[in-house]
């Protein structure tokens, strides 16, 4: 079995990851979060649950012993998060610690959560490609640029195979929920599409040492270009936030 560590497992995306990988018999999951109370139900189901502050390098070293793959999601998900209060420890120190511990424990692959906030400074009518220079609009985005850079460094200089996923507006888009803005619809990522993207990021072989993937759904208008992600790992998103929001387009074949 492949032993997978999921950091930030108590978060919204982390819980979806646990549900997705828990259905795959080849994975044995170890769940880590600073909020272990949020993992109680998983502990009752028999999962290995560990309290982890990713800003603690020694703690990361201990948790990564015997781990084959890391899915690193820990950190404050708010674009408005304060740099000194949360981002410095959670995203800067935490990301370095996870990659350093992954190298020291011979982890075969690290999949790390980046964000569409790395390019949020571009005009809203600009579609961003993986090769577009980063252009963050807030310190959260700046920290996610650091995440991508650390992943690239550890891949090419330290031998840690790394995948960074720029996660867009992750949401289950319930009819009773609040409506999304046009920007969020263009960056929308459904839980089902993220599950497909994650599994393919885990299982696709022959990727370069570091690969940047774009994580949005098949929205009618796309903030992030998906051509390279589709080609490299066979990603086939199905959800469309514009369609799910009831917006109709009247197209005519020429």
C-alpha positions in Angstrom: 0.0 0.0 0.0 1.0 3.6 -0.6 1.1 5.6 2.6 -0.2 9.1 2.1 0.1 12.0 4.5 -2.6 14.7 4.2 -1.8 17.9 6.0 -4.7 20.3 6.6 -7.0 17.3 6.6 -9.6 19.0 8.7 -10.2 21.8 6.2 -12.8 21.9 3.5 -10.5 20.6 0.7 -8.7 18.2 3.1 -12.0 16.5 4.0 -12.7 16.0 0.3 -9.3 14.5 -0.2 -9.8 12.0 2.6 -13.1 11.0 1.2 -11.6 10.6 -2.3 -8.5 8.6 -1.3 -10.4 6.6 1.3 -12.3 4.9 -1.5 -9.0 3.8 -3.1 -7.8 0.5 -1.7 -4.1 1.1 -2.5 -3.8 4.1 -0.2 -3.2 4.1 3.5 -3.9 7.5 4.9 -2.3 9.5 7.7 -4.2 12.6 8.6 -2.5 15.7 10.1 -3.9 19.0 11.2 -3.3 21.5 14.0 -7.1 21.2 14.7 -7.3 17.5 15.6 -10.8 18.0 17.0 -11.9 18.5 13.4 -10.6 15.0 12.6 -12.4 13.1 15.3 -14.9 11.5 13.0 -12.0 10.2 10.8 -10.3 8.9 13.9 -13.4 7.0 14.9 -13.4 5.4 11.4 -9.9 4.0 12.1 -7.7 6.6 10.3 -4.4 7.5 11.8 -4.7 11.1 13.1 -1.9 13.3 14.3 -1.8 16.9 15.6 0.7 18.8 13.6 1.9 22.4 13.5 3.7 22.6 10.2 5.8 25.5 11.4 7.6 23.0 13.7 10.3 21.3 11.6 11.0 18.6 14.2 7.3 17.7 14.3 7.2 17.5 10.5 10.2 15.1 10.5 8.4 12.8 12.9 5.1 12.8 11.1 6.7 12.0 7.7 8.6 8.9 8.9 7.5 6.0 6.6 5.4 8.2 4.3 5.4 7.6 0.5 3.4 10.6 -0.7 2.5 14.0 0.8 -0.6 16.0 -0.1 0.2 19.4 1.6 -2.9 21.5 2.2 -2.2 23.0 5.6 -2.4 26.8 6.0 -4.9 29.6 6.3 -7.0 29.6 3.1 -8.2 33.3 3.4 -6.9 35.7 0.8 -7.1 38.4 3.5 -5.0 36.5 6.0 -2.4 38.5 7.9 1.2 37.8 7.0 2.7 37.9 10.5 -0.2 36.3 12.3 -0.8 33.3 10.1 0.9 33.3 6.6 4.5 33.4 7.8 4.2 30.3 9.9 1.6 28.4 8.0 2.7 29.0 4.4 6.3 30.1 4.5 7.8 28.1 7.3 5.3 25.3 6.9 5.9 24.8 3.2 9.7 24.7 3.7 9.4 22.3 6.6 7.2 19.9 4.7 9.5 19.8 1.8 12.6 19.5 3.9 11.1 16.7 5.9 10.0 15.0 2.7 13.5 15.1 1.3 15.0 13.7 4.6 12.4 10.9 4.7 12.7 10.0 1.0 9.1 10.8 0.1 8.5 9.9 -3.6 6.1 12.8 -4.5 4.7 15.9 -2.8 1.5 17.5 -4.1 1.1 21.0 -2.7 -1.8 23.4 -2.8 -1.0 26.6 -4.6 -3.7 29.1 -5.6 -5.2 31.2 -8.4 -4.3 34.1 -6.1 -0.7 33.8 -7.5 -2.0 35.5 -10.7 -4.9 37.5 -9.3 -3.2 40.8 -10.3 -3.9 40.2 -14.0 -7.0 41.9 -15.5 -10.1 39.8 -15.2 -10.4 39.5 -19.0 -6.9 37.9 -19.2 -6.7 34.1 -19.3 -3.6 33.0 -17.5 -1.3 30.2 -18.8 1.1 28.1 -16.7 3.9 30.0 -18.4 2.5 33.4 -17.5 4.6 35.3 -14.9 3.1 35.3 -11.4 1.2 38.5 -10.5 -0.2 38.3 -6.9 -2.6 40.9 -5.6 -2.3 40.2 -1.9 0.2 38.7 0.5 -1.6 35.4 0.5 -0.9 35.2 -3.3 2.7 36.2 -2.6 3.1 33.3 -0.2 1.6 30.9 -2.7 4.2 32.1 -5.2 6.8 31.1 -2.6 5.1 27.7 -2.4 5.5 27.2 -6.1 9.1 28.3 -5.9 9.9 26.0 -3.0 8.3 23.0 -4.8 10.4 23.8 -7.9 13.6 24.2 -5.9 13.2 20.9 -4.0 12.3 19.1 -7.2 15.3 20.2 -9.3 17.9 20.7 -6.6 17.0 18.2 -3.9 15.3 15.4 -5.8 11.8 15.6 -4.4 9.3 15.0 -7.2 6.8 17.9 -6.8 3.4 18.9 -8.2 1.8 22.3 -7.4 -1.9 22.8 -8.1 -3.2 26.3 -8.5 -6.6 25.8 -6.8 -9.3 28.2 -8.0 -12.6 29.0 -6.3 -13.3 25.7 -4.6 -17.0 25.3 -3.9 -19.8 22.8 -4.0 -22.1 25.5 -5.5 -25.3 24.5 -3.8 -28.5 26.1 -5.2 -29.3 27.4 -1.7 -25.9 28.9 -1.3 -24.7 32.4 -2.0 -24.2 33.3 -5.7 -20.7 33.4 -7.1 -19.2 36.5 -8.8 -18.3 36.3 -12.5 -14.7 36.1 -11.5 -15.3 33.2 -9.1 -17.4 31.4 -11.7 -14.5 31.7 -14.2 -12.1 30.2 -11.5 -14.7 27.7 -10.0 -13.5 24.3 -9.1 -16.0 21.6 -8.1 -15.1 18.9 -5.5 -15.7 16.2 -8.1 -13.3 17.8 -10.6 -10.7 18.4 -7.9 -10.9 14.7 -7.0 -10.3 13.7 -10.6 -7.4 16.2 -10.8 -5.8 15.0 -7.6 -6.0 11.3 -8.5 -4.4 12.0 -11.9 -1.7 14.1 -10.3 -1.0 11.2 -7.9 -0.9 8.5 -10.6 0.4 10.1 -13.7 4.0 8.9 -14.5 6.6 10.5 -16.6 6.0 14.0 -15.3 9.0 16.4 -15.1 10.5 16.7 -11.6 8.3 19.7 -11.0 4.9 20.2 -12.6 2.5 23.2 -12.2 -1.2 22.3 -12.8 -4.2 24.5 -13.1 -7.1 23.5 -10.9 -10.4 24.9 -12.2 -13.5 23.2 -13.7 -14.7 23.2 -17.3 -16.3 26.7 -16.9 -17.6 28.4 -20.0 -15.1 31.3 -19.4 -11.9 30.2 -17.7 -9.6 32.3 -15.6 -6.9 29.7 -15.9 -6.0 28.0 -19.2 -6.4 24.2 -18.9 -4.8 23.0 -22.1 -1.4 22.0 -20.6 -3.0 20.4 -17.5 -5.4 18.4 -19.7 -2.5 17.2 -22.0 0.0 16.3 -19.3 -2.2 14.3 -16.9 -5.4 13.6 -18.9 -7.6 15.9 -16.7 -11.2 16.0 -17.9 -13.3 18.4 -15.8 -17.0 18.3 -16.2 -18.5 21.0 -14.0 -19.4 24.5 -15.4 -20.2 27.2 -12.8 -21.9 29.4 -15.4 -24.3 26.6 -16.4 -24.8 25.5 -12.8 -25.7 29.1 -11.9 -28.4 29.2 -14.5 -26.7 31.5 -17.0 -27.8 30.7 -20.5 -25.7 31.3 -23.6 -27.4 31.2 -27.0 -24.8 29.8 -29.4 -25.6 29.0 -33.0 -23.5 26.8 -35.3 -22.2 28.6 -38.3 
